[in-house]
Amino acid sequence: MQKALLICLLIGFSIQGYSQETPLETSTTEINFKTKNKGKLYFYWGWNKAQYSYSDITFKGDDYEFTLYDVAAKDRQNPWDADVYLNPTNITIPQTVARIGYYFHDNWNLSMGVDHMKYVMVEQQHATIDGYIDLDDPLSEFNGVYDNAPIYVDEDFLKFEHTDGLNYINLEISRVDNLGDYLKWNSKKIQLNLLESFGAGVLYPKTNSTLLSKKQNDEFHLAGFGLSLKTGINLTLFNHFFVQAEFKAGYIDMSDIRTTTSTADSASQEFFFFQRNISFGYIFQLVK
């Protein structure tokens, strides 16, 4: 009888212990570290520093057609001034980047933006010229036929800039991965994202050119197309505010550059560019 009672008590304690443990176990849920970006909209604004490869530039008109080979160019950085860099009304003065995008997947977004770069041909440089110049002025020092001849390019011969600017209007598709998803940390307050992008778009420059003393064109003009690749890192705070640093490289082909007020005058060039960008932005849930 005592043995039977002892067995019953042990069974009762076991059942009670199991019944107490079961709710605790079922109430524990595994933390989901997967970032949910689908349906979010973001925008940012920032600044860029650019470098350009050497370029062959061809100039055509009624009385000339020639190519300058291996022309060097640089960007144009403005000295720091809060009114220049932070005032939206002066947005075209510094070299800027601006973009708006939408996440159609947790890791993928499509965006549209403008890279406002500045392209300045280095003044007073040696180059090679091939072609001819036959201006109405018979005393012009530049008249002649050139066969891969050396030439000293100064402002009397040519000043050539896309400084208002070298505007690359482009679409990008981007892959974004939050490192917290892989390292299993909670990213509600801090996210560290890696991104890779492919972009394509058009060039809409305002070219400042003084060619053989002709009157320069002063209009924006659709001049060609560009392709680009980008990689970067994004630090997002409290799910909304972010700072983003990028490296961007691309190819530009401008086959129809306006150089003077005459539509008979044009230029064409191809070159590669490399950018370093820093920007600040905001992201929010647009669609659930």
C-alpha positions as CSV (number, residue, x, y, z in Angstrom):
1,M,0.0,0.0,0.0
2,Q,2.8,2.4,0.9
3,K,4.6,1.5,-2.3
4,A,1.5,2.2,-4.4
5,L,1.0,5.5,-2.7
6,L,4.6,6.5,-3.3
7,I,4.3,5.7,-7.0
8,C,1.1,7.7,-7.3
9,L,2.8,10.7,-5.7
10,L,5.8,10.5,-8.0
11,I,3.5,10.3,-11.1
12,G,1.5,13.3,-9.8
13,F,4.6,15.4,-9.3
14,S,5.9,14.5,-12.7
15,I,2.6,15.5,-14.4
16,Q,2.5,18.8,-12.5
17,G,6.1,19.5,-13.4
18,Y,5.4,18.8,-17.1
19,S,2.3,21.0,-17.1
20,Q,4.3,23.9,-15.6
21,E,7.1,23.6,-18.1
22,T,5.0,23.3,-21.2
23,P,3.5,26.9,-21.2
24,L,7.0,28.4,-20.7
25,E,8.4,26.4,-23.6
26,T,5.6,27.3,-26.0
27,S,5.7,31.0,-25.0
28,T,9.4,31.3,-26.1
29,T,9.6,32.4,-29.7
30,E,12.7,32.5,-31.8
31,I,13.8,36.1,-32.8
32,N,13.5,36.7,-36.5
33,F,16.6,38.6,-37.7
34,K,15.4,39.0,-41.3
35,T,15.2,42.6,-42.4
36,K,11.8,43.6,-43.9
37,N,12.3,46.3,-46.5
38,K,9.6,45.4,-49.1
39,G,7.3,48.4,-49.6
40,K,9.7,51.0,-48.2
41,L,10.6,54.3,-50.0
42,Y,13.8,56.1,-49.5
43,F,15.5,59.3,-50.7
44,Y,18.9,60.8,-50.2
45,W,21.1,63.8,-51.1
46,G,24.8,64.2,-50.9
47,W,28.0,65.1,-52.6
48,N,30.5,63.5,-55.0
49,K,34.2,63.7,-56.0
50,A,34.9,62.5,-59.5
51,Q,37.9,61.4,-61.6
52,Y,38.0,60.9,-65.4
53,S,40.0,58.9,-67.8
54,Y,41.8,60.5,-70.8
55,S,39.4,61.1,-73.7
56,D,39.5,61.5,-77.5
57,I,37.3,64.5,-78.4
58,T,36.0,65.0,-82.0
59,F,34.8,68.5,-83.1
60,K,32.8,69.0,-86.3
61,G,31.5,72.1,-88.0
62,D,31.1,73.7,-91.4
63,D,34.8,74.8,-91.6
64,Y,36.6,72.3,-89.5
65,E,36.7,68.6,-88.4
66,F,39.4,67.4,-86.1
67,T,40.0,65.0,-83.1
68,L,42.1,65.8,-80.1
69,Y,43.6,62.6,-78.6
70,D,44.2,61.8,-74.9
71,V,42.7,64.9,-73.5
72,A,43.0,65.2,-69.7
73,A,40.2,66.5,-67.5
74,K,39.4,66.9,-63.8
75,D,36.4,67.7,-61.7
76,R,35.7,71.1,-59.9
77,Q,35.3,71.1,-56.2
78,N,34.0,74.1,-54.4
79,P,35.7,75.2,-51.1
80,W,33.6,74.4,-48.1
81,D,30.9,76.9,-47.5
82,A,27.7,75.9,-45.6
83,D,25.6,78.2,-47.8
84,V,26.9,76.4,-50.9
85,Y,26.8,72.8,-49.7
86,L,23.7,72.9,-47.4
87,N,21.4,75.4,-49.1
88,P,19.0,73.6,-51.5
89,T,18.7,76.7,-53.6
90,N,22.4,76.3,-54.5
91,I,22.1,72.6,-55.3
92,T,23.8,73.0,-58.7
93,I,26.9,74.8,-57.4
94,P,28.7,71.8,-55.7
95,Q,29.0,68.3,-57.2
96,T,26.0,66.5,-55.8
97,V,24.1,63.2,-55.9
98,A,20.4,62.8,-55.3
99,R,18.2,59.7,-55.5
100,I,14.8,58.3,-54.7
101,G,14.1,54.6,-54.6
102,Y,11.5,51.9,-53.7
103,Y,12.0,48.4,-52.3
104,F,10.0,45.8,-54.4
105,H,11.7,43.0,-52.4
106,D,13.3,42.8,-49.0
107,N,16.8,42.9,-50.6
108,W,16.2,44.6,-53.9
109,N,15.2,48.2,-54.8
110,L,14.8,50.3,-58.0
111,S,15.7,53.9,-57.9
112,M,16.1,57.0,-60.0
113,G,18.7,59.7,-59.4
114,V,21.0,62.4,-60.8
115,D,24.8,62.5,-60.5
116,H,25.6,66.2,-60.9
117,M,29.3,66.0,-61.8
118,K,31.6,68.7,-63.2
119,Y,34.0,67.9,-66.1
120,V,36.7,70.4,-66.8
121,M,39.3,70.0,-69.5
122,V,42.7,70.7,-68.1
123,E,43.9,74.1,-69.4
124,Q,47.2,74.5,-71.2
125,Q,48.0,70.9,-72.0
126,H,49.8,69.1,-74.8
127,A,47.8,66.8,-77.1
128,T,47.7,65.3,-80.6
129,I,45.4,66.6,-83.3
130,D,44.2,64.9,-86.5
131,G,41.9,66.5,-89.1
132,Y,41.6,70.0,-90.6
133,I,40.6,73.6,-89.8
134,D,39.6,76.0,-92.5
135,L,38.2,79.2,-90.9
136,D,37.0,82.2,-92.9
137,D,39.9,84.2,-91.5
138,P,42.9,83.4,-93.8
139,L,45.3,84.7,-91.1
140,S,44.1,82.3,-88.4
141,E,47.0,80.5,-86.9
142,F,44.9,77.3,-86.5
143,N,44.1,76.8,-90.2
144,G,45.7,73.8,-91.7
145,V,45.6,70.0,-92.2
146,Y,46.8,67.9,-89.3
147,D,48.0,64.4,-89.4
148,N,48.5,63.2,-85.8
149,A,50.4,66.4,-85.1
150,P,51.4,67.7,-81.6
151,I,49.4,70.8,-80.5
152,Y,49.4,72.9,-77.4
153,V,45.8,73.4,-76.2
154,D,45.2,76.7,-74.5
155,E,42.2,78.9,-74.0
156,D,42.8,80.7,-77.3
157,F,42.2,77.4,-79.1
158,L,39.7,75.6,-76.9
159,K,38.1,75.8,-73.5
160,F,35.8,72.8,-72.9
161,E,33.8,72.2,-69.7
162,H,30.6,70.4,-68.6
163,T,30.3,72.4,-65.4
164,D,26.6,73.0,-65.0
165,G,27.1,70.2,-65.3
166,L,27.9,66.6,-66.4
167,N,24.4,65.5,-65.4
168,Y,24.0,61.7,-65.4
169,I,20.3,61.0,-65.0
170,N,20.1,57.2,-64.3
171,L,18.0,54.3,-63.1
172,E,19.6,51.8,-60.8
173,I,18.7,48.3,-59.5
174,S,20.4,47.6,-56.2
175,R,20.9,44.6,-54.0
176,V,21.0,45.4,-50.2
177,D,22.0,43.0,-47.4
178,N,21.9,43.8,-43.7
179,L,24.9,42.3,-42.0
180,G,22.7,41.8,-38.9
181,D,20.6,39.2,-40.7
182,Y,23.7,37.0,-41.0
183,L,25.5,37.9,-37.7
184,K,22.2,37.5,-35.8
185,W,22.0,40.8,-34.1
186,N,18.8,42.8,-33.5
187,S,18.9,45.7,-36.1
188,K,16.0,47.8,-34.9
189,K,18.3,50.6,-33.7
190,I,21.3,50.1,-35.9
191,Q,21.6,48.5,-39.3
192,L,24.8,48.0,-41.3
193,N,24.0,47.3,-44.9
194,L,26.1,46.4,-47.9
195,L,24.9,47.4,-51.4
196,E,25.7,46.7,-55.0
197,S,24.0,48.4,-58.0
198,F,23.9,48.5,-61.7
199,G,22.8,51.7,-63.4
200,A,22.0,53.1,-66.9
201,G,20.9,56.5,-68.0
202,V,21.3,59.6,-70.2
203,L,23.7,62.6,-70.1
204,Y,22.0,66.0,-70.0
205,P,24.9,68.4,-69.8
206,K,25.2,72.2,-70.0
207,T,28.5,72.5,-71.9
208,N,30.6,75.6,-71.6
209,S,32.9,75.6,-74.6
210,T,34.9,78.3,-76.3
211,L,36.0,76.8,-79.6
212,L,38.2,78.8,-82.0
213,S,36.7,82.0,-80.6
214,K,33.2,81.0,-81.6
215,K,30.3,82.1,-79.4
216,Q,29.5,79.4,-76.9
217,N,26.2,77.5,-76.5
218,D,24.5,78.0,-73.2
219,E,21.7,75.4,-73.1
220,F,21.1,72.0,-71.6
221,H,21.2,69.3,-74.2
222,L,20.6,65.5,-74.3
223,A,24.1,64.4,-75.4
224,G,24.4,60.6,-74.9
225,F,24.2,57.7,-72.5
226,G,26.0,56.2,-69.6
227,L,26.4,52.9,-67.7
228,S,27.6,52.4,-64.2
229,L,28.4,50.0,-61.3
230,K,28.3,50.9,-57.6
231,T,29.2,49.4,-54.3
232,G,28.7,51.0,-50.9
233,I,27.9,50.7,-47.2
234,N,24.9,52.1,-45.5
235,L,24.4,52.8,-41.8
236,T,20.8,53.1,-40.8
237,L,19.7,54.4,-37.4
238,F,16.3,53.7,-35.7
239,N,14.9,52.3,-39.0
240,H,14.7,55.7,-40.7
241,F,17.8,57.9,-40.8
242,F,20.9,56.8,-42.7
243,V,24.3,57.8,-44.0
244,Q,25.7,56.1,-47.1
245,A,29.2,56.0,-48.6
246,E,29.7,54.7,-52.1
247,F,32.2,54.0,-54.8
248,K,30.8,54.3,-58.3
249,A,32.5,53.7,-61.7
250,G,31.0,54.0,-65.2
251,Y,31.3,54.6,-68.9
252,I,30.0,57.7,-70.7
253,D,29.4,58.1,-74.4
254,M,28.3,61.5,-75.5
255,S,27.9,61.6,-79.3
256,D,26.0,64.9,-79.6
257,I,27.5,67.7,-77.5
258,R,26.5,71.3,-78.3
259,T,29.6,73.5,-78.5
260,T,28.4,76.8,-80.1
261,T,25.2,78.6,-80.9
262,S,25.3,77.1,-84.4
263,T,23.6,73.7,-84.7
264,A,26.2,72.8,-87.4
265,D,28.9,72.7,-84.6
266,S,29.1,69.7,-82.3
267,A,31.5,67.5,-80.4
268,S,31.6,63.8,-79.3
269,Q,33.7,62.0,-76.7
270,E,33.8,58.8,-74.6
271,F,35.5,58.3,-71.2
272,F,35.3,56.4,-67.9
273,F,34.6,58.0,-64.6
274,F,35.1,57.1,-60.9
275,Q,33.1,58.6,-58.1
276,R,33.4,58.7,-54.3
277,N,30.0,59.7,-52.8
278,I,28.7,60.5,-49.3
279,S,25.0,61.1,-48.7
280,F,22.3,61.4,-46.0
281,G,18.8,60.1,-46.3
282,Y,15.5,58.9,-44.9
283,I,13.6,55.6,-45.4
284,F,10.1,54.8,-44.4
285,Q,7.3,52.2,-44.9
286,L,5.2,53.3,-47.8
287,V,3.2,50.1,-48.5
288,K,2.5,47.3,-46.1
